Amino acid sequence: MKISLWLLLALLLFGAACSLPPDRPVTRSALMATRIYSIYVIEESPEEVMNALNTRGEAILEAKRKIQGKEYPVHIKLLATSAGIEVLDYDR
């Protein structure tokens, strides 16, 4: 009985951690409104990023940010939420 309870709890936690596609599809104009292509140097095309956001609900990109002539490598995490696209950047 205890084992099945722990197994059920583990499955619930695993299922809750999975990303889901957004309720409304992400559009190109919504992606461009984040200005990530003007702030960062990103190799992936907007279509590739939109595809990832619309299928998985999130995208993690490798990018570079130019500050005072220097390039700093960063990871950008994009989350498609009901309120719009959230942008988080992390140093690599």
N, C-alpha and C positions, 0 to 999 in steps of 0.2 A: 504494500500500500504506500509506504513512504517513497519507494523507488519511483512508482508511477506518478506520485505528486511532484517529485523533483524533476522528472522527465517532462511533465506538463509545464511546469514553471520555466524550464530551460527552453522549451519550444516557444512559449509565449514571448520570452525575452528576445529570442533570436528573430522571431517574426516582427517584433516591434522595432528592431534595429534596421530592418531592410528599408531602402528608400523606395518611394512610390512616385509614379508620374503625377504631374500637376493636374488639378481639376480642369483648368483652362490651358490650352496649348500656349507655349511661349512664342511670341512673334519676333520678327527681326527688329521691329521698331522698339519693342520692350528691351531687347538685348542691347541695342545701340543706345538706349536711354541711360544705361549704366555707365557709359563712357569708358569701358574697359579697354577698347581698342585705341583710345587716344592716351590713356594713362600708362598702359603696359604694352610691351612688344610681345605679341602672341602669334605663334605659328599656325594654330588651328583656325580654320575659316569659321565665319559666323554660322554657316549651315551645319557644320560638324558640332558646334557647341549647342545649337538649337536642337539638333537631333538627340544629343545626350540628355539635355534638360527635359525634353518631351518624352523620352522613353524611361529614364531612370529618376528624374526629378533633381539630379545634381550632376555637376561636372567639376573635375579637378584638373586644372591646367598648369603647365609649366610656363612661366613668363619671365620677362626682365622688366625692371622699372628703372627709368633714367632719372637720376637726381643729381643736379649740378654737374652734368657731363659724365657721371659714372653710372655703370649698369649694375644693378643689384638683382640677383636671381631670386624669384619668389614663386610660391605656389598660390594659385587663385582657386578658391572654392566658390562655386556658384550654386545657389539653392533656389529652385523654383517653388515659391510659396503662393498662397492665395493673395497675399498682399503685393506680390511682385517678385523680382529677382533680388536675392540678397547676395552681396559680394563680400567675401572675407579673404584677406591675403595673409600669407605666412612666409617668413624668411626660409630660404632653403639652406 
